[in-house]
Amino acid sequence: METPTRKRSRQREAILLNLLHRCDHPTADMIYMDIRKKMPNISLGTVYRNLSLLADQGDIRRLSLNGAAERFDGITDFHYHFICQKCGKISNFPTDFSQKINEDAQRVFPGIITGHDTFFYGICPDCYKDVNNPENKNTSLTGCSGYDSICQE
């Protein structure tokens, strides 16, 4: 059964464009706050519905992280993500071993492997620098640029 084509909407286009121009893997609330600057009448519900539609259509990726608010990624090409346990930043983590993981899994699984999602956890380079700096007494760091070679800001 074919999925019906959706009518283009100015709001959906603005949401997609916003997401394609950022690398911070925002929540719906973050996108809403940004979009409201240009479209003050847009509702949070509209942002949620359009993000869900865009994710279902494969135009964006939805990242579900252990009970935290869903995040969204405008890069749909396969890549992993790194999550800093200190500042919470999600960074793109490019690798070239994804196909090998699928092949290894297929060898031991009697069904069909169609893909996988993996998140790496640890301390990003900025937080690592700050934690190891004896002059820095701040242990509740909030800023972190992380490792993001896929998304060039």
N, C-alpha and C positions, 0 to 999 in steps of 0.2 A: 504494500500500500504506500503510495507516495504521500509525503508530507506536504500540506498546502503551503504555497508561497505566501509569505507575510508581506503586507503592504509596508513600504518603507515609511519610517517615521523620523521626523527631525530629532526627536528626543533619543530614539535608539541610536541614530547616527552619531549624536553628540556623546552618548555614553561610550560607544565603541571607540570613537576617535580619542576620547579622554584616556581610555584604557590602553590604547595602542601607543600613546605617547608617554607612558610612565613605566617605571621599572620597579616600583615599590610593592607590587602585588597587593593592591588596596582591598579594603572591605567595601561593601556596598555603601556604608555610611561615609567613608572617605570619598568615594566617587560622587555621592550625592552632595556633599559639602562643596566639592569642586565645581560640579555642574551648575549648582544654584547661583554661582557668581554670574553666569551668562544666561541662565534660564531660571529666574527667581520663582516661577510658578510650578516648576516640576516637583512632584511629590516623591517621597522616599519609596512609596509603594511602586511607583512607575519605574524607578531605578531598579528595585529588586526584580520586578517582573521582566524587564528588558534584559537584565544580566542573566536571569534564568533562561530566557529564550535564546540569547546569544550563545550560552554554554551548551544548551540542548542541540543547537544547530551546528556546534563545533567551531564557531567563530572566535571563541575565547575558551580558556580553560578555567575550571572551577577547582580550587584547592580546599579540601576539607581537612582540617588539622585538629584532631583529638578534642573535640568539643569547643574549640575556639570559633570565633566568627569566620565564616567562609571568606576566602581571599580569591581574587581573580587575576588572571594572567592573560595578557594580549598576545603572547607568543604561543602559538599552537604547535610549532615544531617540537618534536620530542626533546626534552631536557629534564634533568633532575633539579631539585631545589635543596638549598642549604638553609637551615634555620638556626640563627644564633640563639643560644640558650641564655645569653646575657642581656641582649637588647631586643630580641624578638624579631629582628629584621629577617626577611625571606629574600634570598639571593638566588639567581639562576646559577646552576652548576652544570656546565656542559661536560659530557663524557662521550667516549666512543665505545663503551662496552655494553650498551643497552641490548643490542641484538644477541650478544653472547649470553646474557642473563636469560633472555627469552628461550634460547636454544637449550641451555642447561636445565631450565625449569621444564621444558617440554619433554626432555629425556626421562624425567622422573614422574611426570604427571600424566595419567592415562587420558585426560581430556585434551582440549585444545587451548593453548595459551595464545591470547591475542594481544597481550601487552602487560605492562606493569607500571606502577608508580612507586618511587622511592624518595624518601626525604633523608637527607644527611643532617645530623645535629652536631653542634659543637660551639666553639667560640670563634667569631669572625676575626679577621685581621685587626680591625680597629679596636675592638674590645680587648683582644689579646694584648695589643700594644699598651692600652690604658691600664689593664690589670697588672701588667708586668712593670709599669712605670712606678718606681718607689715614691716619686714626688706627687703622684695622683692619689688622693685620699678618697675620691668618689667611687663607691662600689655599686651605685645604682645608675649605671650608664644608660642613656636613652638614644644617643646618636651613633650610627654605625653605617659605614658605606658598604661593607661586605665585599664579596667576590661576585662580580656581575659582568662577565665578559660577553654574554650573549646580548644584553641590552645596553646599547651605547647611549648614554644620556646626552 
